[in-house]
Amino acid sequence: MSITINLKPEHIPAELCGLLETYEAAPTLSTPSTPRSATRPPASALGQRTRMTKRSDNVVKEFDMTVSHNITDAEISVVEEQIAKLRATVERLESGNASPDTLRDIDRRQARLHARVSEMRKRKAAQETARVARLTAEEPHAAELEESVQQLDRSRRKAAQAVRSAQNAMERLLAALDAHAMDVESVHGRLLELGLPLADDVALYGLGAAEKGAVRLDGEWWGPVPPDAVLTELVGCLARKRFGLGHRLALRPDGRLSTEPARALLKLVDQRRSDTEGGQATGARAGDRAA
């Protein structure tokens, strides 16, 4: 005659419930031949399975990802602590009224944890063997590797200096555009003081202070140029030239750069660039002739 006892949650000792929840959240060492679901206890072991939270799943996934690369003594200690807790719980339950099914279930959990620790130790030993073999392979090339480190350090420092120089240049660019805007504002205010506003009929007067801070002088329109628009255009121009039109930084020109003052500024930029490139080409040709 056999008697089956289905334990309800309220009948399970609090210390056992806590331990089982901790076990569920313990790191799991998965192998191709044994899926993680096969290592979980059956639902009939205690009548009602303890709750597996999303946090437990995250812990398991993080551990699986970690052990596939490097196993530490701390991770092995975590599983060993779970084994010790289970062992202490078994000793307490054996002196009480725990059912044989409960004890057998805990024994199975202990066996799985022992197998897990054994596998982790094997993997850790294999990792140590591989580490020693790698050090042995690296040793004959120590001088060359050190030279490579120095080479990379020099190039990285050079790149960092270039970034700092570019940043400083951009800051000077923004400051120059701000200064130009202040000059335009100053001239605009002075023209108003002189009683030289610009009416709608530009052809009638030819010069003066227009609306929105613009100034008409010497047959040209002068006005503030938005610094952010110029900066965006500069980055977009470089991105289009280096990475192509499909790059995310190859932005369309800002509409605020369609004004005459902005176009005049960009025209000067293109002219200076052409002069610089022409001078470099001339110098290169002269160097070739000298050679």
C-alpha positions as CSV (number, residue, x, y, z in Angstrom):
1,M,0.0,0.0,0.0
2,S,1.4,3.4,-1.0
3,I,0.3,6.8,0.0
4,T,0.9,9.8,-2.2
5,I,1.1,13.2,-0.5
6,N,0.8,16.3,-2.5
7,L,2.3,19.2,-0.6
8,K,0.7,22.5,-0.9
9,P,2.9,25.7,-0.9
10,E,1.8,26.5,2.7
11,H,3.0,23.1,3.8
12,I,6.5,23.4,2.5
13,P,9.0,24.8,5.1
14,A,9.9,28.4,4.4
15,E,13.6,27.6,4.4
16,L,13.1,24.9,1.7
17,C,11.0,27.3,-0.5
18,G,13.7,29.9,-0.3
19,L,16.4,27.4,-1.1
20,L,14.5,26.0,-4.1
21,E,14.0,29.5,-5.5
22,T,17.7,30.1,-5.1
23,Y,18.5,26.9,-6.8
24,E,16.2,27.9,-9.8
25,A,18.2,31.1,-10.1
26,A,21.6,29.3,-9.8
27,P,23.9,29.4,-12.8
28,T,23.2,26.5,-15.3
29,L,25.9,25.0,-17.4
30,S,24.3,24.0,-20.6
31,T,25.7,21.4,-23.0
32,P,24.6,20.5,-26.5
33,S,23.5,17.0,-25.4
34,T,21.6,18.1,-22.4
35,P,19.1,21.0,-23.0
36,R,18.5,23.3,-20.1
37,S,14.9,22.2,-19.8
38,A,16.0,18.7,-19.0
39,T,17.9,19.8,-15.9
40,R,14.7,21.3,-14.3
41,P,12.9,19.2,-11.7
42,P,9.5,17.6,-12.8
43,A,6.3,19.4,-11.9
44,S,5.1,16.5,-9.8
45,A,8.0,16.5,-7.4
46,L,6.3,18.7,-4.8
47,G,2.8,18.9,-6.1
48,Q,3.3,22.4,-7.3
49,R,6.4,23.7,-8.9
50,T,8.1,26.7,-7.4
51,R,8.0,29.9,-9.5
52,M,10.7,30.6,-12.0
53,T,11.0,34.4,-12.5
54,K,12.3,36.3,-15.5
55,R,15.2,37.4,-13.4
56,S,16.2,33.7,-13.0
57,D,16.2,33.3,-16.7
58,N,18.4,36.3,-17.1
59,V,20.9,35.0,-14.6
60,V,21.1,31.6,-16.4
61,K,21.6,33.3,-19.8
62,E,24.3,35.6,-18.5
63,F,26.1,32.6,-16.9
64,D,25.8,30.5,-20.0
65,M,27.4,33.3,-22.0
66,T,30.1,33.8,-19.5
67,V,31.2,30.1,-19.1
68,S,31.5,29.8,-22.9
69,H,34.4,32.2,-22.7
70,N,36.0,32.1,-19.3
71,I,35.1,30.3,-16.0
72,T,36.3,31.8,-12.8
73,D,36.7,30.4,-9.3
74,A,34.0,32.7,-8.1
75,E,31.5,31.1,-10.4
76,I,32.4,27.6,-9.2
77,S,32.1,28.8,-5.6
78,V,28.5,29.9,-6.3
79,V,27.5,26.4,-7.3
80,E,29.4,24.8,-4.4
81,E,27.5,27.1,-2.0
82,Q,24.2,25.9,-3.4
83,I,25.4,22.3,-2.8
84,A,26.3,23.1,0.8
85,K,22.9,24.7,1.4
86,L,21.1,21.7,-0.1
87,R,23.1,19.4,2.1
88,A,22.2,21.3,5.2
89,T,18.6,21.4,4.2
90,V,18.5,17.6,3.8
91,E,20.0,17.1,7.2
92,R,17.3,19.3,8.8
93,L,14.5,17.6,6.8
94,E,15.6,14.1,7.6
95,S,15.0,14.9,11.3
96,G,11.5,16.1,10.5
97,N,8.5,14.8,8.7
98,A,9.7,15.3,5.1
99,S,8.4,12.8,2.6
100,P,10.8,10.4,0.8
101,D,9.8,12.1,-2.5
102,T,11.0,15.4,-1.3
103,L,14.3,14.0,-0.1
104,R,14.8,12.2,-3.4
105,D,14.1,15.3,-5.3
106,I,16.7,17.3,-3.4
107,D,19.2,14.4,-3.9
108,R,18.6,14.7,-7.6
109,R,19.3,18.4,-7.4
110,Q,22.5,17.8,-5.5
111,A,23.6,15.2,-8.1
112,R,23.0,17.7,-10.9
113,L,24.9,20.4,-9.1
114,H,27.8,18.1,-8.5
115,A,27.9,17.2,-12.2
116,R,27.8,20.9,-13.0
117,V,30.7,21.7,-10.7
118,S,32.7,18.8,-12.2
119,E,32.1,20.1,-15.8
120,M,33.0,23.6,-14.8
121,R,36.3,22.5,-13.3
122,K,37.1,20.5,-16.4
123,R,36.5,23.6,-18.6
124,K,38.5,25.8,-16.3
125,A,41.4,23.4,-16.5
126,A,41.1,23.3,-20.3
127,Q,41.1,27.1,-20.3
128,E,44.3,27.2,-18.2
129,T,46.0,24.7,-20.5
130,A,45.1,26.8,-23.5
131,R,46.3,30.0,-21.7
132,V,49.7,28.4,-21.0
133,A,50.0,27.2,-24.6
134,R,49.2,30.7,-25.9
135,L,51.9,32.3,-23.6
136,T,54.4,29.7,-24.9
137,A,53.5,30.6,-28.5
138,E,53.8,34.4,-27.8
139,E,57.2,34.2,-26.1
140,P,59.4,34.0,-29.2
141,H,57.7,37.1,-30.7
142,A,57.8,39.2,-27.6
143,A,60.0,41.9,-29.2
144,E,57.9,42.2,-32.3
145,L,54.7,42.4,-30.2
146,E,56.2,45.1,-28.1
147,E,57.1,47.0,-31.3
148,S,53.5,46.6,-32.5
149,V,52.2,48.1,-29.3
150,Q,54.5,51.1,-29.7
151,Q,53.4,51.5,-33.3
152,L,49.7,51.4,-32.4
153,D,50.3,53.8,-29.5
154,R,52.0,56.3,-31.8
155,S,49.2,56.1,-34.4
156,R,46.5,56.4,-31.7
157,R,48.1,59.5,-30.2
158,K,48.4,61.0,-33.6
159,A,44.7,60.3,-34.3
160,A,43.8,61.8,-30.9
161,Q,45.8,64.9,-31.7
162,A,44.0,65.2,-35.0
163,V,40.7,65.0,-33.3
164,R,41.7,67.7,-30.8
165,S,42.9,69.9,-33.6
166,A,39.7,69.4,-35.5
167,Q,37.7,70.2,-32.4
168,N,39.7,73.4,-31.8
169,A,39.2,74.4,-35.5
170,M,35.5,74.0,-35.2
171,E,35.4,76.1,-32.0
172,R,37.4,78.8,-33.9
173,L,34.9,78.5,-36.7
174,L,31.9,79.0,-34.5
175,A,33.6,81.9,-32.7
176,A,34.4,83.6,-36.1
177,L,30.8,83.2,-37.2
178,D,29.6,84.7,-34.0
179,A,32.1,87.6,-34.3
180,H,30.9,88.2,-37.9
181,A,27.3,88.3,-36.8
182,M,28.2,90.9,-34.1
183,D,29.9,93.0,-36.8
184,V,26.9,92.8,-39.1
185,E,24.7,93.8,-36.1
186,S,27.0,96.8,-35.3
187,V,26.9,98.1,-38.9
188,H,23.2,97.6,-39.1
189,G,22.7,99.6,-36.0
190,R,25.0,102.3,-37.2
191,L,23.2,102.6,-40.5
192,L,19.9,103.1,-38.7
193,E,21.5,105.8,-36.5
194,L,22.6,107.5,-39.7
195,G,19.0,107.4,-41.0
196,L,19.8,105.0,-43.7
197,P,17.1,102.3,-43.5
198,L,16.6,100.2,-46.6
199,A,13.1,100.5,-48.1
200,D,11.5,97.8,-50.2
201,D,12.7,99.4,-53.4
202,V,16.4,98.4,-53.1
203,A,17.1,99.8,-56.6
204,L,16.1,103.3,-55.3
205,Y,18.6,103.5,-52.5
206,G,21.2,100.8,-53.1
207,L,22.4,100.6,-49.5
208,G,21.1,100.7,-46.0
209,A,19.9,98.6,-43.0
210,A,17.3,96.1,-44.0
211,E,14.9,94.0,-41.9
212,K,16.0,90.9,-39.9
213,G,19.5,92.4,-39.4
214,A,20.6,92.3,-43.0
215,V,22.8,95.0,-44.5
216,R,23.2,96.2,-48.1
217,L,26.5,97.8,-48.8
218,D,28.8,98.0,-51.9
219,G,26.3,96.1,-54.0
220,E,26.3,93.1,-51.7
221,W,24.1,91.7,-49.0
222,W,25.6,91.1,-45.6
223,G,24.1,89.3,-42.8
224,P,24.6,86.8,-40.0
225,V,25.2,83.2,-41.1
226,P,23.8,80.5,-38.7
227,P,26.9,78.7,-37.1
228,D,25.1,75.4,-36.7
229,A,24.1,75.4,-40.4
230,V,27.7,76.0,-41.5
231,L,28.9,73.3,-39.1
232,T,26.3,70.8,-40.5
233,E,27.3,71.7,-44.1
234,L,31.0,71.2,-43.3
235,V,30.4,67.7,-41.9
236,G,28.0,66.8,-44.7
237,C,30.5,67.9,-47.3
238,L,33.3,65.8,-45.8
239,A,30.9,62.8,-45.4
240,R,29.8,63.0,-49.0
241,K,33.4,63.2,-50.2
242,R,34.7,60.5,-48.0
243,F,31.8,58.0,-47.5
244,G,29.4,58.8,-50.4
245,L,25.9,60.2,-50.7
246,G,24.3,57.3,-48.9
247,H,26.1,57.9,-45.6
248,R,23.9,59.1,-42.7
249,L,26.1,62.2,-42.2
250,A,25.9,63.2,-45.9
251,L,23.1,65.6,-45.1
252,R,21.4,68.0,-47.5
253,P,22.5,71.6,-47.2
254,D,20.6,73.6,-44.6
255,G,17.9,75.8,-46.1
256,R,19.3,78.8,-44.1
257,L,22.4,78.7,-46.2
258,S,20.4,79.7,-49.3
259,T,20.5,83.4,-48.4
260,E,22.9,85.7,-50.3
261,P,25.2,86.4,-47.2
262,A,25.5,82.6,-46.7
263,R,26.2,81.9,-50.3
264,A,28.8,84.6,-50.4
265,L,30.6,83.1,-47.4
266,L,30.5,79.6,-48.9
267,K,31.8,81.0,-52.2
268,L,34.8,82.4,-50.4
269,V,35.4,79.0,-48.8
270,D,35.3,77.2,-52.1
271,Q,37.6,79.9,-53.6
272,R,40.2,79.6,-50.8
273,R,40.0,75.8,-51.1
274,S,40.7,76.0,-54.9
275,D,43.6,78.4,-54.3
276,T,45.1,76.1,-51.7
277,E,44.7,72.9,-53.8
278,G,46.1,74.8,-56.8
279,G,49.1,75.9,-54.8
280,Q,49.8,72.4,-53.5
281,A,49.6,71.0,-57.1
282,T,52.0,73.7,-58.3
283,G,54.4,72.9,-55.5
284,A,54.3,69.2,-56.3
285,R,55.0,69.8,-60.0
286,A,57.9,72.1,-59.1
287,G,59.3,69.4,-56.8
288,D,59.0,66.8,-59.6
289,R,61.0,69.0,-62.0
290,A,63.6,69.6,-59.3
291,A,63.9,65.9,-58.8
